[in-house]
Amino acid sequence: MINKRLLIKNLLAHNDENSFYDKKRQVDIGEKEGKAKFLKHICALSNSNPKNNSYIVIGVEDEDNSITGVDFFDDSKIQNLINAYLTNPPIVQYENIPFPHLPDDKVVGLVTIRPIDGLTSLRKNIWKYYGGSVFFRDGSMSMPKAFDIEIKDVNSKIVEAIENHSQNNIQHTLDGVFDFLSKRKDYHPRYKVFKEYFVLCWAGQKKVIKDKTFYSRVDIELINEQVRLFFSTLDEVAITYDEDSFKIVEYVSLGLQNNYQYYPLEETLINFGNNATYHIETELLFEAPQFDKKVLHHIYNTNNTILDKLKKGLTLSAHEEKDLKNLPATYLICYFNLFHDAVDKLNEAKPYLKDYSEDVYKSYKETLRILRKVRYS
């Protein structure tokens, strides 16, 4: 089993990007340009590596390879994006890899592109790239090429050697467990061994609401691979497990006028097999709450007024500051109730919310995460 933290270190040891891996400071698939560039790199790496895995490492400075990290990204539906925009799409996996020196809320993103037969191309136009375009890696660059170009296997032995040097062992596993228990000691950390092989660690603040047990500030890691499976500082999470599986049900708190309710968002089920394999299944559970349209019109207009004042640099009243804290979530509720322009308003608000306060910006990012899950599903 590959230790993904070791794998990243070994990839970065090559220093320069090449035809089997790319490194990025960050990616933004929420914007059309960022989505297009991400798809271009997936296409190019897939075509340039017909016999071996290829990788994108996210959260690394280009100049000196320093690991600065990115936000935890839990979009399990990223394959849907790949399938929608690429012809002959590869299997793509996004994983969050914690590093000891990074803050709790930062990880390194690892994108693994599995080898497939045949050429991958863009299925349709996106940003400045045309449907039908084919990309290959030319050194560290993803470049358009002729459709009938010959595909050569030049990396399989190099990548095989890197992956072999990244295998996990008992010491890495034990060190990973002790590191987790020490780092998360304020949040009741614990571990469980599945199938005498897999070690799962998790931590969270426990609370009971109406006879139901929830956890907040949840951190869940598969120690064997050094992969963070779940991380949230805001949501409420229900956790259950048996000898063969571990289930996470994520809830979101939504409501209006101080009347909030927990809604199930997504269920993640990790099944552990007897042959040293595991499989993760996700199911979207979310059903958008519906509210009175007159109330929503009032809230929508209030949000727009606050946004206009932020754009003009005007001071908010005490009541508007209170409404600002809920602005991302109420825009989201408006969108779920067929206020289609609410998403555009939310995107407009991003730079102003980011400058206003860290708490408001965290609420914005959480709102986008929920929206992304629902859209991709």
N, C-alpha and C positions, 0 to 999 in steps of 0.2 A: 504494500500500500504506500502510495506516495505522500510524503509529508510536504504539504503545499508551501509552507514557509521556507523549507529548504529548497524547494523547486524555484521559488522566486529569487532566492539568493543566488542560486546557480545560474539562472537566466541572466541576472544582472551582472554576474561575473564576466559575461561576454562583453560587457560595457556598452558596445554599440548595438543599436537595433539592426536587425538583419532580416533575412527572408523567412525566418520561422518564429520571430517574436517582435512585438512592438511594445513601446512603453509610452505612457501618457501621464501628464500631471493630473488631468481629470477628463471626463467625458460628460456630455449633457445630451441625452437622448430625448429630453423633453422639448428641445428646440429643433426646428427642421434642419438647420445647418449641422448641428451636432449629431443628429440621427443619421443624416446622409454620410457624414465622414466615418461614423462608426460602422455603417453598413459597407462602405467602400473598403475599410480595413479588413472586415470579416471576409469579404469576397476575395480580396487579394491574398490573404494568408491561406484561405482554403485552396485557391487555385495553385498556389506556389508550394503546397505541401500535400501531395496526393497520397503519401504513404505514412505520414507521421502527424501527431498532434502539433498544433501551433498555438501561440499564446499572445495575449495582450495583458500587460501589467499596468495597473492604473493606481496612481498615487505616488509617483516617482518623479523627481526633478530631472529634466533632460540633461542639464549641464554636468552634474556631479553624481547622479544616481542616488542621491539622498532620498530616503523613504519618508515622505511627509504625510501620506495617508489621505483618504477621502471618507466621506460619510458612508455608513453602512447602507448597502443597496440590496433590498430584498425582493426585487422584481422577479418572481418565479416565472412570469409569462414572457420573458425576453425572447424565448424561442418563437412565440407568436409573431413578434416583430420581424424576426429573421425570415420566417416562412412567408410573411405578407409581402416582403420587398425583394426577395431573392429567388431566382429560378435555380433548381437543384440545390436547395439550401443545406448547409452542413448542420450537424448537431452542435449547438453552442451551449456552454455552461458558464454561468457567472458565479463566482464564489468570493466570500469575504474572509480575508486572512488577517488575523490579529497579530500585531508585533508588540513585544513587551514595552518598547520605548514610546509607543503611540498613546495618546489619550484614549479613555474608554470608548469614546464615540467615534474613533477613527480606525480604519482598517486599510489594507491594500486590496484592491479589486483584482481578481485573477479571472480572465476570460480564456476558456479552453475551447479550441475549435477542432472537432474530430475530423479525421480524413474521410473523404468520400470519392467515389468514382465520377469522372466527368467534370465539366466546367460549371462554375457558379457564375451567374450574371445578375444584373439588376432586372427585376421583373417590370418595373415601371419608373417613370420619372420621379426624382426627388431632389429638391434644391437645384443645383446646376448640373447634376448628373442625369443622363438620359437612360430610359429603359433600354435594355439590351446591352449596356456597357459591360465589359469584362475587365477586371483589374488583376494585376499580378504585383508581387513584390520585386522591386528593382533596388537591391541593397536595403536601405532603411525606408524607402519610399514605396507607397502604393500607387502604381501607375496604370493608366488604361493601355490595353494591348489589343492586338488583332484577335478576332474570335477563334481563328484556326491555329493559334500558336501551339507548339508542341509542349506538353506538360512533362517536366523532367523531375526525377526524384534525386535531389541533391542534399537533403537534410536528414533523412531518416536515421542514419547512423549517429549523427551528432546529437539529435534529440533523444535517441534511445540511451546514449551515454549519460546525458544530463538527467534523464528520468531515473536511471539506475542509481545515480549518485544521490538521488533525493528520496530514497526509500526510508520508511519509518523504522524505528527499532524501539526496544524496551526503554532505553534511557530517555529517548525523546518523549515517549508516552508518559513516563513517570515525571519528568521535568515539567511537561505540559500540565499535568494534574496539579502538582504542587504550586506552579505559577498561578493557575486559575484560583485555587483555594486561597492563596495568599492575597491576590489582587482583589478578589471579590468578597473578602471576609466580612464586610459590613452588610452583605446582602444574603446571608445564610447559604453559602455555597454547598453543593453536594455533588456526588458523582454516582454513576451506575455503570456496571459492566454488562453488556449485552452479548450473548452467544460466546462468552468466554474470550472475546476478542476486542469488541468495540468499547471504548470508554467515552461516555457522554457526561459532561459537566454542565451544571446550570445553577443560576442564582437569581434571586428576586425578592422584593419586599412583599410579604404575604399579607393579605387582608381578606376578611369575610364580609360579603354584602348579601343580605337576604339569604343566608344559608349556602351561598356559593363562594367558593374560594378562588380568588384572583391573585395574580402577581403583577407588580409593576417593576420598572427598572430591570427588566429581564435580560439575561445574557445566557446563551446556550451555545456550547462549543463541542464539536466532535474532535476529541483530542488526538486520535490516531492520525488525522489528516491536517490538524491545526486549522480547521475551518470553523468560522463562526456561523452557526446556522440561523440564529435569531438574535436581534438586539433592539431594544426599545426603551426609551426613558419616559414615554408618555402613555402608551396603551396599557390596557388591562388584558392579561393573558391567563387562560385556564390551561393547566398542564395535567395530563394523565399518562400513565405508562403501565406496561406489563412486561413480561419476560422477553417479548419479541418486538415490541414497538414502543414508540414515544410520540404522543400526540400533543400538538399545540393549537389552541383555538384563540385567535386574536380578536379582541373587541375594540370598538371605537365608541367614544362618548360624543353624541350629537344631540343638539336641541336648540331651542330658542327661549329667550326671556327667562333664563334661570331654570328652565324645565328640561333636564337632560336625561337621556336614557342610553344604556349600553346596547349596541347593535353588533352581532357577530360579523366579522369582516372576512376572515379566511381561516381555513383549517389546514394544518400541515401535519402529515402523518409520515413518520420515519419507520420503515420496516427493516429489520435486520435479519439476514438470511444465514443459513448454516454454513455456507460456502464462502465466508469472509466477504460478503457483499451486503450492500444496503441500498434501499430505494426510497426516494422521497416523493410523496404525492401531495399535491395541493389542490384545494377546492375552494372556490370563492363562495362565501355564504351570504354576502351582503345583499340586502334588499333596502333600497333607498327609502328613508322615511318621507312621508308626504305631509305638508303643512298647508294651512289656510293661505290662499293666494293673496288676499289683501294684506295680511301680516307680512308676507314675503316681499310684496311690492314696497312696503314701507322700509323694511330692512335693506333691501337692495338699493333703494334711493339714498338711504342714510350712508351706506358703504360708499357709494359713488361720491357723495359730498365729502366724506372723509378723505377719499383718495384724491380728489381735486385739491383739497387743502394741503395735503402732503406734497403734491406736485408743485404747488405755488409757494411752499415753505411757510405756510401760515401756522400759527399756534392752535392746537386743538384744545377744546374745552375739556373739563374733567369727565363729563359724560361721554364725549367723543373718544377720549383715551381709553375708557372702559370698553366702548364698542370696538375700538381698534384691535384689542386683544382677541376678539371673536371674529374679526373680519374675514380671515381666511376660511374658517369653518362655515360661516354664514354664507359666504359666496359659494362654497361647495354645496350647501343645502339648496341654495337657489338654483344652481346648475342641475341638481338631481330633480328639481321640480320644474324643469323645462325653461329656465331662464338661460338660454343658450349663450348669451354674451357674458355671463358671469365668469366663465373661464378666461376670456380675453381680459376682463377687468382684473382677475387674479394675477395673470401674467404681467399686466401693467404695474401692479402693485409691488412686484418683487424687489426692485432696487430700493424703494422707499421703506419697505418693511425691514429689509436687511440693515439699512442705516439707522432705523428707529430704535430697535432694541433686539438683543439676542433672543429673548423669550418669544417675541412676536414673530421673529424670523423662523424659530424652531416650529412654531405653530403653522407657518406657511409651508415649510418643507414636509411636515406631517400630512398636511392637507393634500399636497401634490402626490405624496406616496399613495394615499388612498385613491385618489383620482386615477393614477397610473394603473393600479391594480384592477380597478373596475373597467377602465377602457380596454386594456390588453386582454381581459377575459371575454 
